[in-house]
Amino acid sequence: MPLTAERKKSLRSLGHNLKPVVTVAGKGLTEGVMEEVERALEDHELIKVKLMVADRELRHQVVGELCEKSGAELVQEIGKVALIFRAADKPKARTSNLLR
């Protein structure tokens, strides 16, 4: 179910103070990167991803592919940082960025 504009706004405010937990570099979306994204989304639900890709169009494609592969939704993309969200099956109160 797509995020509503109001929900995205609240997620953006929560994500404002977050630091990137995953970095996508020159090799792109490798298996290791995808495993780390999966772990981070399961633990935190809302994460920032830093993209070390110079070309804007390629960066946008990588973010789209990342969201598609992980089942997450793009909340915001500013420059080389993307904020993505995927609700966890069983949110963990100690690690979830939404429950803190």
MMTF fields as JSON, N, C-alpha, C and O atoms, coordinates in Angstrom:
{
  "mmtfVersion": "1.0.0",
  "mmtfProducer": "UNKNOWN",
  "numBonds": 399,
  "numAtoms": 400,
  "numGroups": 100,
  "numChains": 1,
  "numModels": 1,
  "chainsPerModel": [1],
  "groupsPerChain": [100],
  "chainIdList": ["A"],
  "bondAtomList": [4, 2, 8, 6, 12, 10, 16, 14, 20, 18, 24, 22, 28, 26, 32, 30, 36, 34, 40, 38, 44, 42, 48, 46, 52, 50, 56, 54, 60, 58, 64, 62, 68, 66, 72, 70, 76, 74, 80, 78, 84, 82, 88, 86, 92, 90, 96, 94, 100, 98, 104, 102, 108, 106, 112, 110, 116, 114, 120, 118, 124, 122, 128, 126, 132, 130, 136, 134, 140, 138, 144, 142, 148, 146, 152, 150, 156, 154, 160, 158, 164, 162, 168, 166, 172, 170, 176, 174, 180, 178, 184, 182, 188, 186, 192, 190, 196, 194, 200, 198, 204, 202, 208, 206, 212, 210, 216, 214, 220, 218, 224, 222, 228, 226, 232, 230, 236, 234, 240, 238, 244, 242, 248, 246, 252, 250, 256, 254, 260, 258, 264, 262, 268, 266, 272, 270, 276, 274, 280, 278, 284, 282, 288, 286, 292, 290, 296, 294, 300, 298, 304, 302, 308, 306, 312, 310, 316, 314, 320, 318, 324, 322, 328, 326, 332, 330, 336, 334, 340, 338, 344, 342, 348, 346, 352, 350, 356, 354, 360, 358, 364, 362, 368, 366, 372, 370, 376, 374, 380, 378, 384, 382, 388, 386, 392, 390, 396, 394],
  "bondOrderList": [1, 1, 1, 1, 1, 1, 1, 1, 1, 1, 1, 1, 1, 1, 1, 1, 1, 1, 1, 1, 1, 1, 1, 1, 1, 1, 1, 1, 1, 1, 1, 1, 1, 1, 1, 1, 1, 1, 1, 1, 1, 1, 1, 1, 1, 1, 1, 1, 1, 1, 1, 1, 1, 1, 1, 1, 1, 1, 1, 1, 1, 1, 1, 1, 1, 1, 1, 1, 1, 1, 1, 1, 1, 1, 1, 1, 1, 1, 1, 1, 1, 1, 1, 1, 1, 1, 1, 1, 1, 1, 1, 1, 1, 1, 1, 1, 1, 1, 1],
  "groupList": [{"groupName": "MET", "atomNameList": ["N", "CA", "C", "O"], "elementList": ["N", "C", "C", "O"], "formalChargeList": [0, 0, 0, 0], "bondAtomList": [1, 0, 2, 1, 3, 2], "bondOrderList": [1, 1, 2], "singleLetterCode": "M", "chemCompType": "L-PEPTIDE LINKING"}, {"groupName": "PRO", "atomNameList": ["N", "CA", "C", "O"], "elementList": ["N", "C", "C", "O"], "formalChargeList": [0, 0, 0, 0], "bondAtomList": [1, 0, 2, 1, 3, 2], "bondOrderList": [1, 1, 2], "singleLetterCode": "P", "chemCompType": "L-PEPTIDE LINKING"}, {"groupName": "LEU", "atomNameList": ["N", "CA", "C", "O"], "elementList": ["N", "C", "C", "O"], "formalChargeList": [0, 0, 0, 0], "bondAtomList": [1, 0, 2, 1, 3, 2], "bondOrderList": [1, 1, 2], "singleLetterCode": "L", "chemCompType": "L-PEPTIDE LINKING"}, {"groupName": "THR", "atomNameList": ["N", "CA", "C", "O"], "elementList": ["N", "C", "C", "O"], "formalChargeList": [0, 0, 0, 0], "bondAtomList": [1, 0, 2, 1, 3, 2], "bondOrderList": [1, 1, 2], "singleLetterCode": "T", "chemCompType": "L-PEPTIDE LINKING"}, {"groupName": "ALA", "atomNameList": ["N", "CA", "C", "O"], "elementList": ["N", "C", "C", "O"], "formalChargeList": [0, 0, 0, 0], "bondAtomList": [1, 0, 2, 1, 3, 2], "bondOrderList": [1, 1, 2], "singleLetterCode": "A", "chemCompType": "L-PEPTIDE LINKING"}, {"groupName": "GLU", "atomNameList": ["N", "CA", "C", "O"], "elementList": ["N", "C", "C", "O"], "formalChargeList": [0, 0, 0, 0], "bondAtomList": [1, 0, 2, 1, 3, 2], "bondOrderList": [1, 1, 2], "singleLetterCode": "E", "chemCompType": "L-PEPTIDE LINKING"}, {"groupName": "ARG", "atomNameList": ["N", "CA", "C", "O"], "elementList": ["N", "C", "C", "O"], "formalChargeList": [0, 0, 0, 0], "bondAtomList": [1, 0, 2, 1, 3, 2], "bondOrderList": [1, 1, 2], "singleLetterCode": "R", "chemCompType": "L-PEPTIDE LINKING"}, {"groupName": "LYS", "atomNameList": ["N", "CA", "C", "O"], "elementList": ["N", "C", "C", "O"], "formalChargeList": [0, 0, 0, 0], "bondAtomList": [1, 0, 2, 1, 3, 2], "bondOrderList": [1, 1, 2], "singleLetterCode": "K", "chemCompType": "L-PEPTIDE LINKING"}, {"groupName": "SER", "atomNameList": ["N", "CA", "C", "O"], "elementList": ["N", "C", "C", "O"], "formalChargeList": [0, 0, 0, 0], "bondAtomList": [1, 0, 2, 1, 3, 2], "bondOrderList": [1, 1, 2], "singleLetterCode": "S", "chemCompType": "L-PEPTIDE LINKING"}, {"groupName": "GLY", "atomNameList": ["N", "CA", "C", "O"], "elementList": ["N", "C", "C", "O"], "formalChargeList": [0, 0, 0, 0], "bondAtomList": [1, 0, 2, 1, 3, 2], "bondOrderList": [1, 1, 2], "singleLetterCode": "G", "chemCompType": "PEPTIDE LINKING"}, {"groupName": "HIS", "atomNameList": ["N", "CA", "C", "O"], "elementList": ["N", "C", "C", "O"], "formalChargeList": [0, 0, 0, 0], "bondAtomList": [1, 0, 2, 1, 3, 2], "bondOrderList": [1, 1, 2], "singleLetterCode": "H", "chemCompType": "L-PEPTIDE LINKING"}, {"groupName": "ASN", "atomNameList": ["N", "CA", "C", "O"], "elementList": ["N", "C", "C", "O"], "formalChargeList": [0, 0, 0, 0], "bondAtomList": [1, 0, 2, 1, 3, 2], "bondOrderList": [1, 1, 2], "singleLetterCode": "N", "chemCompType": "L-PEPTIDE LINKING"}, {"groupName": "VAL", "atomNameList": ["N", "CA", "C", "O"], "elementList": ["N", "C", "C", "O"], "formalChargeList": [0, 0, 0, 0], "bondAtomList": [1, 0, 2, 1, 3, 2], "bondOrderList": [1, 1, 2], "singleLetterCode": "V", "chemCompType": "L-PEPTIDE LINKING"}, {"groupName": "ASP", "atomNameList": ["N", "CA", "C", "O"], "elementList": ["N", "C", "C", "O"], "formalChargeList": [0, 0, 0, 0], "bondAtomList": [1, 0, 2, 1, 3, 2], "bondOrderList": [1, 1, 2], "singleLetterCode": "D", "chemCompType": "L-PEPTIDE LINKING"}, {"groupName": "ILE", "atomNameList": ["N", "CA", "C", "O"], "elementList": ["N", "C", "C", "O"], "formalChargeList": [0, 0, 0, 0], "bondAtomList": [1, 0, 2, 1, 3, 2], "bondOrderList": [1, 1, 2], "singleLetterCode": "I", "chemCompType": "L-PEPTIDE LINKING"}, {"groupName": "GLN", "atomNameList": ["N", "CA", "C", "O"], "elementList": ["N", "C", "C", "O"], "formalChargeList": [0, 0, 0, 0], "bondAtomList": [1, 0, 2, 1, 3, 2], "bondOrderList": [1, 1, 2], "singleLetterCode": "Q", "chemCompType": "L-PEPTIDE LINKING"}, {"groupName": "CYS", "atomNameList": ["N", "CA", "C", "O"], "elementList": ["N", "C", "C", "O"], "formalChargeList": [0, 0, 0, 0], "bondAtomList": [1, 0, 2, 1, 3, 2], "bondOrderList": [1, 1, 2], "singleLetterCode": "C", "chemCompType": "L-PEPTIDE LINKING"}, {"groupName": "PHE", "atomNameList": ["N", "CA", "C", "O"], "elementList": ["N", "C", "C", "O"], "formalChargeList": [0, 0, 0, 0], "bondAtomList": [1, 0, 2, 1, 3, 2], "bondOrderList": [1, 1, 2], "singleLetterCode": "F", "chemCompType": "L-PEPTIDE LINKING"}],
  "groupTypeList": [0, 1, 2, 3, 4, 5, 6, 7, 7, 8, 2, 6, 8, 2, 9, 10, 11, 2, 7, 1, 12, 12, 3, 12, 4, 9, 7, 9, 2, 3, 5, 9, 12, 0, 5, 5, 12, 5, 6, 4, 2, 5, 13, 10, 5, 2, 14, 7, 12, 7, 2, 0, 12, 4, 13, 6, 5, 2, 6, 10, 15, 12, 12, 9, 5, 2, 16, 5, 7, 8, 9, 4, 5, 2, 12, 15, 5, 14, 9, 7, 12, 4, 2, 14, 17, 6, 4, 4, 13, 7, 1, 7, 4, 6, 3, 8, 11, 2, 2, 6],
  "groupIdList": [1, 2, 3, 4, 5, 6, 7, 8, 9, 10, 11, 12, 13, 14, 15, 16, 17, 18, 19, 20, 21, 22, 23, 24, 25, 26, 27, 28, 29, 30, 31, 32, 33, 34, 35, 36, 37, 38, 39, 40, 41, 42, 43, 44, 45, 46, 47, 48, 49, 50, 51, 52, 53, 54, 55, 56, 57, 58, 59, 60, 61, 62, 63, 64, 65, 66, 67, 68, 69, 70, 71, 72, 73, 74, 75, 76, 77, 78, 79, 80, 81, 82, 83, 84, 85, 86, 87, 88, 89, 90, 91, 92, 93, 94, 95, 96, 97, 98, 99, 100],
  "secStructList": [7, 7, 7, 7, 2, 2, 2, 2, 2, 2, 2, 2, 2, 2, 2, 6, 6, 7, 7, 3, 3, 3, 3, 3, 7, 6, 6, 7, 1, 7, 2, 2, 2, 2, 2, 2, 2, 2, 2, 2, 2, 2, 2, 2, 1, 3, 3, 3, 3, 3, 3, 7, 7, 7, 7, 2, 2, 2, 2, 2, 2, 2, 2, 2, 2, 2, 2, 2, 2, 2, 6, 7, 3, 3, 3, 3, 3, 3, 6, 6, 3, 3, 3, 3, 3, 7, 7, 7, 1, 1, 7, 7, 6, 6, 6, 7, 6, 6, 6, 7],
  "xCoordList": [0.838, 0.0, 0.895, 1.736, 0.726, 1.58, 1.398, 0.335, 2.46, 2.428, 1.638, 1.758, 0.837, 0.105, 1.061, 2.132, 0.661, 1.492, 1.698, 2.779, 0.657, 0.759, 1.722, 2.506, 1.661, 2.554, 4.002, 4.91, 4.218, 5.569, 6.121, 7.301, 5.267, 5.698, 6.156, 7.176, 5.392, 5.781, 7.063, 7.896, 7.224, 8.447, 9.66, 10.753, 9.477, 10.58, 11.034, 12.232, 10.079, 10.466, 11.207, 12.138, 10.801, 11.512, 12.907, 13.854, 13.027, 14.28, 15.281, 16.441, 14.85, 15.718, 17.022, 18.08, 16.98, 18.17, 18.904, 19.911, 18.418, 19.07, 20.35, 20.479, 21.28, 22.516, 22.372, 21.662, 23.035, 22.977, 23.558, 24.634, 22.838, 23.311, 23.853, 24.516, 23.585, 24.066, 24.628, 24.065, 25.746, 26.339, 26.427, 26.955, 25.907, 26.01, 27.118, 27.017, 28.188, 29.349, 29.438, 28.427, 30.627, 30.869, 30.391, 30.046, 30.361, 29.933, 28.421, 27.915, 27.699, 26.233, 25.583, 26.094, 24.45, 23.668, 24.14, 23.535, 25.222, 25.763, 24.917, 24.04, 25.201, 24.481, 24.7, 23.77, 25.914, 26.219, 25.466, 24.987, 25.361, 24.617, 23.148, 22.529, 22.588, 21.17, 20.902, 19.858, 21.831, 21.68, 21.665, 20.87, 22.55, 22.626, 21.37, 20.885, 20.849, 19.607, 18.468, 17.677, 18.372, 17.325, 17.41, 16.4, 18.624, 18.809, 18.421, 17.722, 18.87, 18.592, 17.098, 16.563, 16.425, 14.983, 14.215, 13.236, 14.65, 13.971, 14.163, 13.247, 15.344, 15.624, 15.033, 14.413, 15.222, 14.91, 13.659, 13.105, 13.201, 12.036, 12.251, 11.857, 12.846, 13.102, 14.61, 15.219, 15.216, 16.672, 17.068, 16.314, 18.281, 18.89, 19.956, 20.69, 20.021, 21.015, 21.822, 21.257, 23.138, 24.008, 24.44, 24.866, 24.327, 24.653, 25.877, 25.813, 26.971, 28.206, 28.253, 29.191, 27.23, 27.106, 27.042, 26.198, 27.926, 28.022, 26.873, 26.368, 26.451, 25.421, 24.032, 23.633, 23.306, 21.988, 20.978, 20.246, 20.93, 19.969, 20.267, 19.357, 21.544, 21.939, 21.616, 21.164, 21.847, 21.537, 20.043, 19.653, 19.214, 17.766, 17.348, 16.454, 17.996, 17.715, 18.109, 17.389, 19.25, 19.729, 18.753, 18.46, 18.25, 17.282, 16.009, 15.458, 15.536, 14.338, 14.53, 13.645, 15.682, 15.989, 16.114, 15.655, 16.73, 16.885, 15.513, 15.276, 14.622, 13.278, 12.51, 11.802, 12.649, 11.949, 12.423, 11.611, 13.748, 14.314, 14.016, 13.821, 13.98, 13.794, 12.33, 11.997, 11.46, 10.047, 9.784, 8.75, 10.715, 10.585, 9.995, 9.9, 9.607, 9.073, 9.992, 10.502, 10.186, 11.003, 10.198, 9.095, 10.749, 10.108, 10.633, 9.866, 11.96, 12.573, 13.941, 14.649, 14.296, 15.615, 16.165, 15.628, 17.238, 17.873, 19.351, 20.068, 19.79, 21.196, 21.592, 21.01, 22.576, 23.089, 22.575, 23.154, 21.495, 20.928, 19.45, 18.691, 19.062, 17.663, 17.139, 17.839, 15.921, 15.239, 14.2, 13.3, 14.323, 13.378, 12.709, 13.249, 11.52, 10.703, 10.107, 9.65, 10.119, 9.385, 8.961, 9.792, 7.664, 7.149, 7.635, 7.573, 8.112, 8.585, 7.4, 6.367, 7.568, 6.526, 6.318, 5.189, 7.429, 7.39, 8.356, 9.542, 7.862, 8.759, 9.415, 8.779, 10.687, 11.447, 11.509, 12.049, 10.977, 10.886, 12.256, 12.382, 13.267, 14.606, 15.344, 16.19, 15.03, 15.778, 14.976, 15.564, 13.677, 12.854, 12.949, 12.836, 13.157, 13.217, 11.824, 11.707, 10.789, 9.425, 8.884, 7.997, 9.402, 8.859, 9.661, 9.258, 10.764, 11.6, 11.015, 11.59],
  "yCoordList": [-1.167, 0.0, 1.246, 1.396, 2.132, 3.319, 4.242, 4.299, 4.947, 5.889, 7.133, 7.625, 7.63, 8.868, 10.047, 9.904, 11.205, 12.4, 12.76, 13.196, 12.575, 12.884, 11.931, 12.349, 10.649, 9.647, 9.92, 9.812, 10.276, 10.606, 11.809, 11.845, 12.783, 13.974, 13.614, 14.112, 12.743, 12.347, 11.505, 11.63, 10.652, 9.846, 10.721, 10.465, 11.745, 12.672, 13.378, 13.563, 13.774, 14.452, 13.498, 13.91, 12.232, 11.243, 10.955, 10.738, 10.954, 10.617, 11.75, 11.538, 12.941, 14.112, 13.948, 14.32, 13.409, 13.286, 11.955, 11.727, 11.08, 9.783, 9.924, 10.823, 9.041, 8.954, 7.788, 6.826, 7.858, 6.729, 5.465, 5.497, 4.353, 3.09, 2.155, 1.17, 2.445, 1.629, 2.574, 3.638, 2.172, 2.95, 2.08, 0.969, 2.593, 1.912, 2.614, 3.806, 1.872, 2.47, 2.004, 1.657, 2.003, 1.739, 0.399, 0.29, -0.619, -1.939, -2.084, -3.104, -1.085, -1.099, -1.955, -2.09, -2.531, -3.325, -4.77, -5.65, -4.99, -6.337, -7.133, -6.591, -8.412, -9.281, -8.822, -8.841, -8.417, -7.943, -6.675, -6.523, -5.764, -4.52, -4.84, -4.282, -5.722, -6.066, -6.767, -6.547, -7.604, -8.262, -7.224, -7.32, -6.233, -5.195, -4.319, -3.919, -4.026, -3.255, -4.034, -3.462, -5.325, -6.166, -6.172, -6.024, -6.346, -6.364, -5.019, -4.968, -3.943, -2.609, -2.301, -1.727, -2.672, -2.421, -3.254, -2.784, -4.465, -5.323, -4.782, -4.85, -4.246, -3.704, -2.311, -2.042, -1.426, -0.013, 0.479, 1.506, -0.198, 0.148, 1.381, 1.373, 2.414, 3.656, 3.883, 4.044, 3.895, 4.033, 5.035, 5.317, 5.56, 6.385, 5.555, 4.792, 5.725, 5.03, 6.088, 6.962, 6.0, 6.936, 6.283, 5.129, 7.03, 6.512, 7.242, 8.438, 6.54, 7.13, 6.935, 6.346, 7.439, 7.359, 8.788, 9.569, 9.139, 10.526, 10.947, 12.063, 10.071, 10.421, 10.426, 9.443, 11.512, 11.679, 10.648, 10.07, 10.412, 9.453, 8.037, 7.293, 7.674, 6.348, 6.195, 5.137, 7.248, 7.223, 6.996, 6.229, 7.659, 7.503, 6.072, 5.51, 5.484, 4.101, 3.125, 2.164, 3.373, 2.504, 2.549, 1.515, 3.732, 3.866, 3.103, 2.41, 3.217, 2.488, 0.987, 0.267, 0.512, -0.918, -1.399, -2.491, -0.591, -0.926, -1.087, -2.054, -0.142, -0.207, -1.414, -2.084, -1.687, -2.817, -4.148, -5.0, -4.32, -5.572, -5.79, -6.925, -4.712, -4.849, -4.771, -5.086, -4.355, -4.208, -2.96, -2.85, -2.024, -0.783, 0.314, 0.174, 1.4, 2.549, 3.741, 3.97, 4.489, 5.688, 6.784, 7.112, 7.348, 8.452, 9.768, 10.694, 9.843, 11.08, 10.774, 9.879, 11.532, 11.419, 12.835, 13.636, 13.122, 14.434, 14.211, 13.628, 14.675, 14.526, 13.066, 12.275, 12.716, 11.348, 10.523, 9.49, 10.975, 10.259, 9.971, 10.852, 8.718, 8.312, 7.834, 7.144, 8.201, 7.758, 6.744, 7.068, 5.502, 4.456, 3.838, 3.859, 3.29, 2.751, 1.418, 1.245, 0.485, -0.772, -1.199, -1.365, -1.373, -1.778, -3.19, -4.079, -3.391, -4.704, -5.573, -5.075, -6.884, -7.823, -7.756, -7.703, -7.759, -7.652, -6.539, -6.8, -5.301, -4.188, -4.41, -4.864, -4.082, -4.202, -2.834, -1.893, -2.714, -1.432, -0.807, 0.416, -1.63, -1.112, -0.563, 0.321, -1.08, -0.663, 0.085, 0.735, 0.024, 0.674, 2.198, 2.76, 2.847, 4.303, 4.924, 6.125, 4.134, 4.635, 4.571, 5.345, 3.666, 3.447, 4.15, 4.129, 4.757, 5.427, 6.738, 7.433],
  "zCoordList": [0.0, 0.0, 0.0, 0.886, -0.974, -1.06, 0.149, 0.766, 0.452, 1.564, 1.167, 0.045, 2.088, 1.845, 2.03, 2.62, 1.522, 1.663, 3.132, 3.528, 3.93, 5.366, 6.066, 6.918, 5.705, 6.303, 5.903, 6.728, 4.622, 4.169, 4.929, 5.277, 5.18, 5.905, 7.316, 7.791, 7.982, 9.338, 9.318, 10.215, 8.305, 8.198, 7.891, 8.397, 7.073, 6.78, 8.047, 8.263, 8.888, 10.13, 11.069, 11.761, 11.096, 11.918, 11.352, 12.108, 10.034, 9.395, 9.341, 8.989, 9.683, 9.584, 10.359, 9.85, 11.556, 12.399, 12.245, 12.916, 11.376, 11.188, 10.383, 9.552, 10.633, 9.858, 8.877, 9.17, 7.715, 6.773, 7.403, 8.001, 7.263, 7.835, 6.766, 7.09, 5.496, 4.388, 3.332, 3.073, 2.725, 1.647, 0.404, 0.448, -0.704, -1.995, -2.755, -3.049, -3.078, -3.737, -5.195, -5.806, -5.73, -7.141, -7.661, -8.837, -6.825, -7.288, -7.34, -7.809, -6.869, -6.953, -5.892, -4.78, -6.248, -5.297, -5.279, -5.892, -4.571, -4.45, -3.455, -2.784, -3.381, -2.448, -0.997, -0.191, -0.676, 0.675, 1.028, 2.151, 0.069, 0.3, 0.532, 1.439, -0.267, -0.124, 1.209, 1.822, 1.658, 2.963, 4.081, 5.016, 3.98, 5.0, 4.99, 6.048, 3.81, 3.701, 4.341, 5.091, 4.058, 4.64, 6.162, 6.85, 6.68, 8.132, 8.738, 9.75, 8.125, 8.644, 8.607, 9.556, 7.536, 7.443, 8.467, 9.047, 8.682, 9.662, 11.072, 11.892, 11.36, 12.691, 12.894, 13.923, 11.914, 12.105, 11.384, 11.777, 10.367, 9.549, 8.682, 7.516, 9.194, 8.466, 8.467, 9.524, 7.261, 7.182, 6.103, 5.172, 6.265, 5.237, 4.541, 5.17, 3.22, 2.408, 1.659, 1.001, 1.764, 1.048, -0.256, -0.272, -1.347, -2.676, -3.216, -3.503, -3.352, -3.864, -5.388, -5.925, -6.06, -7.509, -8.024, -7.584, -8.954, -9.41, -10.317, -10.193, -11.226, -12.198, -11.557, -10.932, -11.708, -11.079, -11.571, -10.768, -12.871, -13.432, -12.943, -12.578, -12.938, -12.461, -10.979, -10.542, -10.214, -8.784, -8.565, -7.685, -9.359, -9.253, -9.609, -8.975, -10.622, -11.004, -9.901, -9.631, -9.266, -8.182, -7.01, -6.41, -6.679, -5.579, -5.925, -5.069, -7.155, -7.58, -7.497, -7.033, -7.945, -7.896, -6.455, -6.119, -5.612, -4.196, -3.538, -2.814, -3.792, -3.208, -3.74, -2.988, -5.026, -5.628, -5.048, -4.688, -4.959, -4.452, -2.971, -2.537, -2.196, -0.752, -0.332, 0.81, -1.238, -0.889, -0.067, 0.592, -0.104, 0.669, -0.212, -1.431, 0.431, -0.295, -0.077, 1.02, -1.149, -1.077, -0.409, -0.847, 0.647, 1.356, 0.807, 0.543, 0.638, 0.186, -0.403, 0.058, -1.425, -2.021, -2.197, -2.962, -1.475, -1.569, -1.849, -1.036, -2.993, -3.356, -3.399, -4.141, -2.606, -2.599, -1.428, -1.092, -0.807, 0.337, 0.078, -0.324, 0.319, 0.164, 1.513, 2.255, 1.817, 3.028, 2.586, 1.812, 3.079, 2.68, 3.904, 5.01, 3.672, 4.758, 4.346, 3.216, 5.278, 5.148, 6.546, 7.439, 6.718, 8.024, 8.343, 7.494, 9.553, 9.991, 10.386, 10.833, 10.213, 10.629, 12.136, 12.624, 12.857, 14.314, 14.727, 14.931, 14.853, 15.217, 16.573, 17.524, 16.638, 17.88, 18.538, 17.958, 19.71, 20.404, 20.656, 20.691, 20.828, 21.151, 19.93, 20.065, 18.737, 17.549, 16.516, 15.651, 16.563, 15.545, 15.655, 16.744, 14.529, 14.505, 14.645, 14.89, 14.495, 14.605, 16.021, 16.38, 16.824, 18.169, 19.265, 20.428, 18.921, 19.926, 20.339, 21.177]
}
